[in-house]
């Protein structure tokens, strides 16, 4: 038996069953618990991007971000609009700037 204790995509239980295995699971009915688990999943996916920066891992991270946004009442379009607005005001990461320190004048 392998213990996972984590949020998984909707079709994972069926895939496990199709492979001839059994899965114990529960539905996260509580909205706050679901949001907490989505945030934990975001951290998990970010670590996977760090370990293997592939398009599939980026897609997984984006899927979790969209799910968090939906729970908070924001569509993927609203998230993209906020991203673009912030990029316009503060820039992106294209110049690779690594801030070492700041000090008061």
GURO-105153 format. One record per atom (N, C-alpha, C): z, x, y; residue in three letters; atom name. Coordinates in Angstrom, 1 decimal. Layout:
<zz = Z	xx = X	yy = Y	drenza = ala	mise = CA>
...
This chain:
<zz = 0.0	xx = 0.8	yy = -1.2	drenza = unk	mise = N>
<zz = 0.0	xx = 0.0	yy = 0.0	drenza = unk	mise = CA>
<zz = 0.0	xx = 0.9	yy = 1.2	drenza = unk	mise = C>
<zz = -0.8	xx = 0.5	yy = 2.2	drenza = unk	mise = N>
<zz = -0.9	xx = 1.2	yy = 3.5	drenza = unk	mise = CA>
<zz = -0.4	xx = 0.3	yy = 4.6	drenza = unk	mise = C>
<zz = 0.5	xx = 0.7	yy = 5.4	drenza = unk	mise = N>
<zz = 1.1	xx = -0.1	yy = 6.5	drenza = unk	mise = CA>
<zz = 0.3	xx = 0.2	yy = 7.7	drenza = unk	mise = C>
<zz = -0.2	xx = -0.8	yy = 8.4	drenza = unk	mise = N>
<zz = -1.0	xx = -0.6	yy = 9.6	drenza = unk	mise = CA>
<zz = -0.3	xx = -1.0	yy = 10.9	drenza = unk	mise = C>
<zz = 0.2	xx = -2.2	yy = 10.8	drenza = unk	mise = N>
<zz = 1.0	xx = -2.8	yy = 12.0	drenza = unk	mise = CA>
<zz = 0.2	xx = -2.6	yy = 13.3	drenza = unk	mise = C>
<zz = -1.0	xx = -3.1	yy = 13.4	drenza = unk	mise = N>
<zz = -1.8	xx = -3.0	yy = 14.6	drenza = unk	mise = CA>
<zz = -2.8	xx = -4.2	yy = 14.7	drenza = unk	mise = C>
<zz = -3.3	xx = -4.4	yy = 15.9	drenza = unk	mise = N>
<zz = -4.3	xx = -5.4	yy = 16.2	drenza = unk	mise = CA>
<zz = -5.6	xx = -4.9	yy = 15.6	drenza = unk	mise = C>
<zz = -6.4	xx = -5.8	yy = 15.0	drenza = unk	mise = N>
<zz = -7.7	xx = -5.4	yy = 14.5	drenza = unk	mise = CA>
<zz = -8.7	xx = -6.4	yy = 14.9	drenza = unk	mise = C>
<zz = -10.0	xx = -6.0	yy = 14.8	drenza = unk	mise = N>
<zz = -11.1	xx = -7.0	yy = 15.2	drenza = unk	mise = CA>
<zz = -11.1	xx = -8.2	yy = 14.2	drenza = unk	mise = C>
<zz = -11.7	xx = -9.2	yy = 14.7	drenza = unk	mise = N>
<zz = -11.6	xx = -10.5	yy = 14.0	drenza = unk	mise = CA>
<zz = -12.2	xx = -10.5	yy = 12.6	drenza = unk	mise = C>
<zz = -13.2	xx = -9.7	yy = 12.3	drenza = unk	mise = N>
<zz = -13.8	xx = -9.7	yy = 11.0	drenza = unk	mise = CA>
<zz = -13.2	xx = -8.7	yy = 10.0	drenza = unk	mise = C>
<zz = -12.2	xx = -8.0	yy = 10.4	drenza = unk	mise = N>
<zz = -11.7	xx = -6.9	yy = 9.5	drenza = unk	mise = CA>
<zz = -11.0	xx = -7.5	yy = 8.3	drenza = unk	mise = C>
<zz = -10.3	xx = -8.6	yy = 8.4	drenza = unk	mise = N>
<zz = -9.7	xx = -9.2	yy = 7.1	drenza = unk	mise = CA>
<zz = -10.8	xx = -9.6	yy = 6.1	drenza = unk	mise = C>
<zz = -11.9	xx = -10.2	yy = 6.6	drenza = unk	mise = N>
<zz = -13.0	xx = -10.5	yy = 5.7	drenza = unk	mise = CA>
<zz = -13.6	xx = -9.3	yy = 5.0	drenza = unk	mise = C>
<zz = -13.7	xx = -8.2	yy = 5.8	drenza = unk	mise = N>
<zz = -14.3	xx = -7.0	yy = 5.3	drenza = unk	mise = CA>
<zz = -13.4	xx = -6.4	yy = 4.2	drenza = unk	mise = C>
<zz = -12.1	xx = -6.4	yy = 4.5	drenza = unk	mise = N>
<zz = -11.1	xx = -5.9	yy = 3.5	drenza = unk	mise = CA>
<zz = -11.2	xx = -6.7	yy = 2.2	drenza = unk	mise = C>
<zz = -11.3	xx = -8.0	yy = 2.3	drenza = unk	mise = N>
<zz = -11.4	xx = -8.9	yy = 1.1	drenza = unk	mise = CA>
<zz = -12.8	xx = -8.6	yy = 0.4	drenza = unk	mise = C>
<zz = -13.8	xx = -8.5	yy = 1.1	drenza = unk	mise = N>
<zz = -15.2	xx = -8.2	yy = 0.5	drenza = unk	mise = CA>
<zz = -15.1	xx = -6.9	yy = -0.3	drenza = unk	mise = C>
<zz = -14.3	xx = -6.0	yy = 0.2	drenza = unk	mise = N>
<zz = -14.2	xx = -4.7	yy = -0.5	drenza = unk	mise = CA>
<zz = -13.3	xx = -4.8	yy = -1.7	drenza = unk	mise = C>
<zz = -12.8	xx = -6.0	yy = -2.0	drenza = unk	mise = N>
<zz = -11.9	xx = -6.2	yy = -3.2	drenza = unk	mise = CA>
<zz = -10.4	xx = -5.9	yy = -3.0	drenza = unk	mise = C>
<zz = -10.1	xx = -5.7	yy = -1.7	drenza = unk	mise = N>
<zz = -8.7	xx = -5.4	yy = -1.4	drenza = unk	mise = CA>
<zz = -8.0	xx = -6.7	yy = -0.8	drenza = unk	mise = C>
<zz = -6.7	xx = -6.6	yy = -0.7	drenza = unk	mise = N>
<zz = -5.9	xx = -7.7	yy = -0.1	drenza = unk	mise = CA>
<zz = -5.3	xx = -7.2	yy = 1.2	drenza = unk	mise = C>
<zz = -5.2	xx = -8.2	yy = 2.2	drenza = unk	mise = N>
<zz = -4.6	xx = -7.8	yy = 3.5	drenza = unk	mise = CA>
<zz = -3.5	xx = -8.9	yy = 3.8	drenza = unk	mise = C>
<zz = -2.4	xx = -8.3	yy = 4.2	drenza = unk	mise = N>
<zz = -1.3	xx = -9.2	yy = 4.8	drenza = unk	mise = CA>
<zz = -1.5	xx = -9.2	yy = 6.3	drenza = unk	mise = C>
<zz = -1.5	xx = -10.3	yy = 6.9	drenza = unk	mise = N>
<zz = -1.7	xx = -10.4	yy = 8.3	drenza = unk	mise = CA>
<zz = -1.0	xx = -11.6	yy = 8.9	drenza = unk	mise = C>
<zz = -0.9	xx = -11.6	yy = 10.2	drenza = unk	mise = N>
<zz = -0.4	xx = -12.8	yy = 10.9	drenza = unk	mise = CA>
<zz = -1.2	xx = -13.0	yy = 12.2	drenza = unk	mise = C>
<zz = -1.2	xx = -14.2	yy = 12.8	drenza = unk	mise = N>
<zz = -1.9	xx = -14.4	yy = 14.0	drenza = unk	mise = CA>
<zz = -0.9	xx = -14.3	yy = 15.2	drenza = unk	mise = C>
<zz = -1.3	xx = -13.5	yy = 16.2	drenza = unk	mise = N>
<zz = -0.4	xx = -13.3	yy = 17.3	drenza = unk	mise = CA>
<zz = -0.5	xx = -14.6	yy = 18.2	drenza = unk	mise = C>
<zz = 0.4	xx = -15.5	yy = 18.1	drenza = unk	mise = N>
<zz = 0.4	xx = -16.7	yy = 18.8	drenza = unk	mise = CA>
<zz = 1.0	xx = -16.5	yy = 20.3	drenza = unk	mise = C>
<zz = 1.9	xx = -15.6	yy = 20.4	drenza = unk	mise = N>
<zz = 2.5	xx = -15.4	yy = 21.7	drenza = unk	mise = CA>
<zz = 1.6	xx = -14.6	yy = 22.6	drenza = unk	mise = C>
<zz = 1.3	xx = -15.2	yy = 23.8	drenza = unk	mise = N>
<zz = 0.3	xx = -14.5	yy = 24.7	drenza = unk	mise = CA>
<zz = 0.8	xx = -13.1	yy = 25.1	drenza = unk	mise = C>
<zz = 2.1	xx = -13.0	yy = 25.4	drenza = unk	mise = N>
<zz = 2.6	xx = -11.7	yy = 25.9	drenza = unk	mise = CA>
<zz = 2.5	xx = -10.7	yy = 24.7	drenza = unk	mise = C>
<zz = 2.9	xx = -11.1	yy = 23.5	drenza = unk	mise = N>
<zz = 2.7	xx = -10.1	yy = 22.4	drenza = unk	mise = CA>
<zz = 1.3	xx = -9.7	yy = 22.2	drenza = unk	mise = C>
<zz = 0.4	xx = -10.7	yy = 22.3	drenza = unk	mise = N>
<zz = -1.0	xx = -10.3	yy = 22.2	drenza = unk	mise = CA>
<zz = -1.5	xx = -9.3	yy = 23.2	drenza = unk	mise = C>
<zz = -1.1	xx = -9.5	yy = 24.5	drenza = unk	mise = N>
<zz = -1.4	xx = -8.6	yy = 25.6	drenza = unk	mise = CA>
<zz = -0.8	xx = -7.2	yy = 25.3	drenza = unk	mise = C>
<zz = 0.4	xx = -7.2	yy = 24.8	drenza = unk	mise = N>
<zz = 1.1	xx = -5.9	yy = 24.5	drenza = unk	mise = CA>
<zz = 0.3	xx = -5.2	yy = 23.4	drenza = unk	mise = C>
<zz = -0.1	xx = -5.9	yy = 22.4	drenza = unk	mise = N>
<zz = -0.9	xx = -5.3	yy = 21.3	drenza = unk	mise = CA>
<zz = -2.3	xx = -4.9	yy = 21.8	drenza = unk	mise = C>
<zz = -2.9	xx = -5.6	yy = 22.7	drenza = unk	mise = N>
<zz = -4.2	xx = -5.2	yy = 23.2	drenza = unk	mise = CA>
<zz = -4.0	xx = -3.9	yy = 24.0	drenza = unk	mise = C>
<zz = -2.9	xx = -3.8	yy = 24.8	drenza = unk	mise = N>
<zz = -2.7	xx = -2.5	yy = 25.5	drenza = unk	mise = CA>
<zz = -2.4	xx = -1.4	yy = 24.6	drenza = unk	mise = C>
<zz = -1.7	xx = -1.6	yy = 23.5	drenza = unk	mise = N>
<zz = -1.5	xx = -0.5	yy = 22.5	drenza = unk	mise = CA>
<zz = -2.8	xx = -0.2	yy = 21.8	drenza = unk	mise = C>
<zz = -3.7	xx = -1.1	yy = 21.6	drenza = unk	mise = N>
<zz = -5.0	xx = -0.9	yy = 21.0	drenza = unk	mise = CA>
<zz = -5.9	xx = -0.1	yy = 22.0	drenza = unk	mise = C>
<zz = -5.7	xx = -0.3	yy = 23.3	drenza = unk	mise = N>
<zz = -6.5	xx = 0.5	yy = 24.3	drenza = unk	mise = CA>
<zz = -6.1	xx = 1.9	yy = 24.2	drenza = unk	mise = C>
<zz = -4.8	xx = 2.2	yy = 24.1	drenza = unk	mise = N>
<zz = -4.3	xx = 3.6	yy = 24.0	drenza = unk	mise = CA>
<zz = -4.9	xx = 4.2	yy = 22.7	drenza = unk	mise = C>
<zz = -4.8	xx = 3.5	yy = 21.6	drenza = unk	mise = N>
<zz = -5.4	xx = 4.0	yy = 20.3	drenza = unk	mise = CA>
<zz = -6.9	xx = 4.3	yy = 20.5	drenza = unk	mise = C>
<zz = -7.6	xx = 3.4	yy = 21.1	drenza = unk	mise = N>
<zz = -9.1	xx = 3.6	yy = 21.3	drenza = unk	mise = CA>
<zz = -9.3	xx = 4.8	yy = 22.2	drenza = unk	mise = C>
<zz = -8.5	xx = 4.9	yy = 23.3	drenza = unk	mise = N>
<zz = -8.7	xx = 6.1	yy = 24.2	drenza = unk	mise = CA>
<zz = -8.5	xx = 7.4	yy = 23.4	drenza = unk	mise = C>
<zz = -7.5	xx = 7.4	yy = 22.6	drenza = unk	mise = N>
<zz = -7.2	xx = 8.6	yy = 21.8	drenza = unk	mise = CA>
<zz = -8.4	xx = 8.9	yy = 20.8	drenza = unk	mise = C>
<zz = -9.0	xx = 7.9	yy = 20.3	drenza = unk	mise = N>
<zz = -10.2	xx = 8.1	yy = 19.5	drenza = unk	mise = CA>
<zz = -11.4	xx = 8.6	yy = 20.3	drenza = unk	mise = C>
<zz = -11.5	xx = 8.1	yy = 21.5	drenza = unk	mise = N>
<zz = -12.6	xx = 8.7	yy = 22.4	drenza = unk	mise = CA>
<zz = -12.3	xx = 10.2	yy = 22.6	drenza = unk	mise = C>
<zz = -11.1	xx = 10.5	yy = 22.9	drenza = unk	mise = N>
<zz = -10.7	xx = 11.9	yy = 23.1	drenza = unk	mise = CA>
<zz = -11.0	xx = 12.8	yy = 21.9	drenza = unk	mise = C>
<zz = -10.7	xx = 12.3	yy = 20.7	drenza = unk	mise = N>
<zz = -11.0	xx = 13.0	yy = 19.5	drenza = unk	mise = CA>
<zz = -12.5	xx = 13.1	yy = 19.1	drenza = unk	mise = C>
<zz = -13.2	xx = 12.0	yy = 19.3	drenza = unk	mise = N>
<zz = -14.6	xx = 11.9	yy = 19.0	drenza = unk	mise = CA>
<zz = -15.3	xx = 11.1	yy = 20.1	drenza = unk	mise = C>
<zz = -15.8	xx = 11.8	yy = 21.1	drenza = unk	mise = N>
<zz = -16.4	xx = 11.1	yy = 22.2	drenza = unk	mise = CA>
<zz = -17.8	xx = 10.6	yy = 21.9	drenza = unk	mise = C>
<zz = -17.9	xx = 9.5	yy = 21.1	drenza = unk	mise = N>
<zz = -19.2	xx = 8.9	yy = 20.7	drenza = unk	mise = CA>
<zz = -19.4	xx = 7.5	yy = 21.4	drenza = unk	mise = C>
<zz = -20.6	xx = 7.1	yy = 21.3	drenza = unk	mise = N>
<zz = -20.9	xx = 5.8	yy = 21.9	drenza = unk	mise = CA>
<zz = -20.2	xx = 4.7	yy = 21.2	drenza = unk	mise = C>
<zz = -20.0	xx = 4.8	yy = 19.9	drenza = unk	mise = N>
<zz = -19.2	xx = 3.8	yy = 19.1	drenza = unk	mise = CA>
<zz = -17.8	xx = 3.7	yy = 19.6	drenza = unk	mise = C>
<zz = -17.2	xx = 4.8	yy = 19.8	drenza = unk	mise = N>
<zz = -15.8	xx = 4.8	yy = 20.3	drenza = unk	mise = CA>
<zz = -15.7	xx = 4.3	yy = 21.7	drenza = unk	mise = C>
<zz = -16.7	xx = 4.6	yy = 22.6	drenza = unk	mise = N>
<zz = -16.7	xx = 4.1	yy = 23.9	drenza = unk	mise = CA>
<zz = -16.9	xx = 2.5	yy = 23.9	drenza = unk	mise = C>
<zz = -17.7	xx = 2.1	yy = 22.9	drenza = unk	mise = N>
<zz = -17.9	xx = 0.6	yy = 22.8	drenza = unk	mise = CA>
<zz = -16.6	xx = -0.1	yy = 22.3	drenza = unk	mise = C>
<zz = -15.9	xx = 0.5	yy = 21.4	drenza = unk	mise = N>
<zz = -14.6	xx = 0.0	yy = 21.0	drenza = unk	mise = CA>
<zz = -13.6	xx = -0.1	yy = 22.2	drenza = unk	mise = C>
<zz = -13.6	xx = 0.9	yy = 23.0	drenza = unk	mise = N>
<zz = -12.7	xx = 0.9	yy = 24.1	drenza = unk	mise = CA>
<zz = -13.1	xx = -0.2	yy = 25.1	drenza = unk	mise = C>
<zz = -14.4	xx = -0.4	yy = 25.3	drenza = unk	mise = N>
<zz = -14.9	xx = -1.4	yy = 26.2	drenza = unk	mise = CA>
<zz = -14.5	xx = -2.8	yy = 25.7	drenza = unk	mise = C>
<zz = -14.7	xx = -3.0	yy = 24.4	drenza = unk	mise = N>
<zz = -14.3	xx = -4.3	yy = 23.8	drenza = unk	mise = CA>
<zz = -12.9	xx = -4.6	yy = 24.1	drenza = unk	mise = C>
<zz = -12.0	xx = -3.7	yy = 23.9	drenza = unk	mise = N>
<zz = -10.6	xx = -3.9	yy = 24.2	drenza = unk	mise = CA>
<zz = -10.3	xx = -4.2	yy = 25.7	drenza = unk	mise = C>
<zz = -11.0	xx = -3.4	yy = 26.5	drenza = unk	mise = N>
<zz = -10.8	xx = -3.7	yy = 28.0	drenza = unk	mise = CA>
<zz = -11.3	xx = -5.1	yy = 28.3	drenza = unk	mise = C>
<zz = -12.4	xx = -5.5	yy = 27.8	drenza = unk	mise = N>
<zz = -12.9	xx = -6.9	yy = 28.0	drenza = unk	mise = CA>
<zz = -11.9	xx = -7.9	yy = 27.5	drenza = unk	mise = C>
<zz = -11.3	xx = -7.7	yy = 26.4	drenza = unk	mise = N>
<zz = -10.3	xx = -8.6	yy = 25.8	drenza = unk	mise = CA>
<zz = -9.0	xx = -8.7	yy = 26.7	drenza = unk	mise = C>
<zz = -8.6	xx = -7.5	yy = 27.2	drenza = unk	mise = N>
<zz = -7.5	xx = -7.5	yy = 28.2	drenza = unk	mise = CA>
<zz = -7.8	xx = -8.3	yy = 29.4	drenza = unk	mise = C>
<zz = -9.0	xx = -8.0	yy = 30.0	drenza = unk	mise = N>
<zz = -9.5	xx = -8.7	yy = 31.2	drenza = unk	mise = CA>
<zz = -9.5	xx = -10.2	yy = 31.0	drenza = unk	mise = C>
<zz = -10.0	xx = -10.6	yy = 29.8	drenza = unk	mise = N>
<zz = -10.0	xx = -12.1	yy = 29.5	drenza = unk	mise = CA>
<zz = -8.6	xx = -12.7	yy = 29.5	drenza = unk	mise = C>
<zz = -7.7	xx = -12.0	yy = 28.9	drenza = unk	mise = N>
<zz = -6.3	xx = -12.5	yy = 28.9	drenza = unk	mise = CA>
<zz = -5.7	xx = -12.6	yy = 30.3	drenza = unk	mise = C>
<zz = -6.2	xx = -11.7	yy = 31.2	drenza = unk	mise = N>
<zz = -5.7	xx = -11.7	yy = 32.6	drenza = unk	mise = CA>
<zz = -6.5	xx = -12.6	yy = 33.5	drenza = unk	mise = C>
<zz = -7.6	xx = -13.3	yy = 32.9	drenza = unk	mise = N>
<zz = -8.4	xx = -14.2	yy = 33.7	drenza = unk	mise = CA>
<zz = -9.6	xx = -13.5	yy = 34.4	drenza = unk	mise = C>
<zz = -10.0	xx = -12.4	yy = 33.9	drenza = unk	mise = N>
<zz = -11.1	xx = -11.7	yy = 34.5	drenza = unk	mise = CA>
<zz = -12.3	xx = -11.5	yy = 33.6	drenza = unk	mise = C>
<zz = -13.5	xx = -11.9	yy = 34.0	drenza = unk	mise = N>
<zz = -14.7	xx = -11.8	yy = 33.2	drenza = unk	mise = CA>
<zz = -15.2	xx = -10.3	yy = 33.2	drenza = unk	mise = C>
<zz = -16.0	xx = -10.0	yy = 32.2	drenza = unk	mise = N>
<zz = -16.6	xx = -8.7	yy = 32.2	drenza = unk	mise = CA>
<zz = -17.4	xx = -8.4	yy = 33.5	drenza = unk	mise = C>
<zz = -18.0	xx = -9.4	yy = 34.1	drenza = unk	mise = N>
<zz = -18.7	xx = -9.3	yy = 35.4	drenza = unk	mise = CA>
<zz = -17.7	xx = -9.0	yy = 36.5	drenza = unk	mise = C>
<zz = -16.6	xx = -9.6	yy = 36.5	drenza = unk	mise = N>
<zz = -15.6	xx = -9.4	yy = 37.5	drenza = unk	mise = CA>
<zz = -15.0	xx = -7.9	yy = 37.4	drenza = unk	mise = C>
<zz = -14.8	xx = -7.5	yy = 36.2	drenza = unk	mise = N>
<zz = -14.4	xx = -6.1	yy = 35.9	drenza = unk	mise = CA>
<zz = -15.4	xx = -5.1	yy = 36.5	drenza = unk	mise = C>
<zz = -16.7	xx = -5.4	yy = 36.2	drenza = unk	mise = N>
<zz = -17.7	xx = -4.5	yy = 36.6	drenza = unk	mise = CA>
<zz = -17.8	xx = -4.5	yy = 38.2	drenza = unk	mise = C>
<zz = -17.7	xx = -5.7	yy = 38.8	drenza = unk	mise = N>
<zz = -17.7	xx = -5.7	yy = 40.2	drenza = unk	mise = CA>
<zz = -16.6	xx = -4.9	yy = 40.9	drenza = unk	mise = C>
<zz = -15.4	xx = -5.0	yy = 40.3	drenza = unk	mise = N>
<zz = -14.2	xx = -4.3	yy = 40.8	drenza = unk	mise = CA>
<zz = -14.4	xx = -2.8	yy = 40.6	drenza = unk	mise = C>
<zz = -15.0	xx = -2.4	yy = 39.4	drenza = unk	mise = N>
<zz = -15.3	xx = -1.0	yy = 39.2	drenza = unk	mise = CA>
<zz = -16.3	xx = -0.4	yy = 40.2	drenza = unk	mise = C>
<zz = -17.4	xx = -1.2	yy = 40.5	drenza = unk	mise = N>
<zz = -18.4	xx = -0.8	yy = 41.4	drenza = unk	mise = CA>
<zz = -17.8	xx = -0.7	yy = 42.8	drenza = unk	mise = C>
<zz = -17.0	xx = -1.6	yy = 43.2	drenza = unk	mise = N>
<zz = -16.3	xx = -1.6	yy = 44.5	drenza = unk	mise = CA>
<zz = -15.4	xx = -0.4	yy = 44.7	drenza = unk	mise = C>
<zz = -14.7	xx = -0.1	yy = 43.6	drenza = unk	mise = N>
<zz = -13.7	xx = 1.0	yy = 43.7	drenza = unk	mise = CA>
<zz = -14.5	xx = 2.4	yy = 43.7	drenza = unk	mise = C>
<zz = -15.6	xx = 2.4	yy = 42.9	drenza = unk	mise = N>
<zz = -16.5	xx = 3.6	yy = 42.9	drenza = unk	mise = CA>
<zz = -17.1	xx = 3.8	yy = 44.3	drenza = unk	mise = C>
<zz = -17.5	xx = 2.8	yy = 45.0	drenza = unk	mise = N>
<zz = -18.0	xx = 2.9	yy = 46.3	drenza = unk	mise = CA>
<zz = -17.0	xx = 3.4	yy = 47.3	drenza = unk	mise = C>
<zz = -15.8	xx = 2.9	yy = 47.2	drenza = unk	mise = N>
<zz = -14.7	xx = 3.3	yy = 48.1	drenza = unk	mise = CA>
<zz = -14.1	xx = 4.7	yy = 47.8	drenza = unk	mise = C>
<zz = -13.9	xx = 5.0	yy = 46.5	drenza = unk	mise = N>
<zz = -13.2	xx = 6.2	yy = 46.2	drenza = unk	mise = CA>
<zz = -14.0	xx = 7.2	yy = 45.4	drenza = unk	mise = C>
<zz = -15.2	xx = 6.8	yy = 45.0	drenza = unk	mise = N>
<zz = -16.1	xx = 7.7	yy = 44.2	drenza = unk	mise = CA>
<zz = -15.9	xx = 7.5	yy = 42.7	drenza = unk	mise = C>
<zz = -16.7	xx = 8.2	yy = 42.0	drenza = unk	mise = N>
<zz = -16.6	xx = 8.2	yy = 40.5	drenza = unk	mise = CA>
<zz = -16.0	xx = 9.5	yy = 40.1	drenza = unk	mise = C>
<zz = -16.6	xx = 10.0	yy = 39.0	drenza = unk	mise = N>
<zz = -16.1	xx = 11.3	yy = 38.5	drenza = unk	mise = CA>
<zz = -17.3	xx = 12.3	yy = 38.3	drenza = unk	mise = C>
<zz = -18.4	xx = 12.0	yy = 39.0	drenza = unk	mise = N>
<zz = -19.5	xx = 12.9	yy = 38.8	drenza = unk	mise = CA>
<zz = -19.4	xx = 14.3	yy = 39.3	drenza = unk	mise = C>
<zz = -18.5	xx = 14.5	yy = 40.3	drenza = unk	mise = N>
<zz = -18.4	xx = 15.8	yy = 40.8	drenza = unk	mise = CA>
<zz = -17.3	xx = 16.7	yy = 40.1	drenza = unk	mise = C>
<zz = -16.7	xx = 16.1	yy = 39.1	drenza = unk	mise = N>
<zz = -15.8	xx = 16.9	yy = 38.2	drenza = unk	mise = CA>
<zz = -14.6	xx = 17.5	yy = 38.9	drenza = unk	mise = C>
<zz = -14.1	xx = 16.8	yy = 39.9	drenza = unk	mise = N>
<zz = -13.0	xx = 17.4	yy = 40.7	drenza = unk	mise = CA>
<zz = -11.7	xx = 17.3	yy = 40.0	drenza = unk	mise = C>
<zz = -11.0	xx = 18.4	yy = 39.8	drenza = unk	mise = N>
<zz = -9.7	xx = 18.5	yy = 39.1	drenza = unk	mise = CA>
<zz = -8.7	xx = 18.9	yy = 40.2	drenza = unk	mise = C>
<zz = -7.8	xx = 17.9	yy = 40.5	drenza = unk	mise = N>
<zz = -6.8	xx = 18.1	yy = 41.6	drenza = unk	mise = CA>
<zz = -5.6	xx = 18.9	yy = 41.0	drenza = unk	mise = C>
<zz = -5.3	xx = 20.0	yy = 41.6	drenza = unk	mise = N>
<zz = -4.2	xx = 20.9	yy = 41.2	drenza = unk	mise = CA>
<zz = -2.9	xx = 20.5	yy = 41.8	drenza = unk	mise = C>
<zz = -3.0	xx = 20.4	yy = 43.2	drenza = unk	mise = N>
<zz = -1.7	xx = 20.0	yy = 43.9	drenza = unk	mise = CA>
<zz = -2.0	xx = 19.5	yy = 45.2	drenza = unk	mise = C>
<zz = -1.0	xx = 18.9	yy = 45.9	drenza = unk	mise = N>
<zz = -1.1	xx = 18.5	yy = 47.3	drenza = unk	mise = CA>
<zz = 0.2	xx = 18.9	yy = 47.9	drenza = unk	mise = C>
<zz = 0.2	xx = 19.0	yy = 49.2	drenza = unk	mise = N>
<zz = 1.4	xx = 19.3	yy = 50.0	drenza = unk	mise = CA>
<zz = 1.4	xx = 18.5	yy = 51.3	drenza = unk	mise = C>
<zz = 2.5	xx = 18.2	yy = 51.8	drenza = unk	mise = N>
<zz = 2.6	xx = 17.6	yy = 53.1	drenza = unk	mise = CA>
<zz = 2.3	xx = 18.6	yy = 54.2	drenza = unk	mise = C>
<zz = 1.7	xx = 18.1	yy = 55.3	drenza = unk	mise = N>
<zz = 1.3	xx = 18.9	yy = 56.5	drenza = unk	mise = CA>
<zz = 2.6	xx = 19.4	yy = 57.2	drenza = unk	mise = C>
